[in-house]
């Protein structure tokens, strides 16, 4: 079965899922939103100091386009923008926490060498 999404073709739902959450910064973005519920761009920058702003914004936009997060703009000066997980984004909690746990196990494994 061929799956078409966002002008791309995927052979399985697993390929589709990896396309949506793949990327160096997407899992950390989702993790921090799971932990904090709502974050602003400056808060992401503090929690992810190694990412440059351009890449962070790009990853946030991709997650927004895939409906994993929602971006809320408040009509104030200066503009206030907040990010939060959508319902489908919140359902990634088990996946993200499992990756974090595996990371801890892998760290223990490589530390023993």
Order of alpha helices (4+ residues) and beta strands (2+ residues): beta-beta-alpha-alpha-beta-alpha-alpha-beta-beta-alpha-alpha
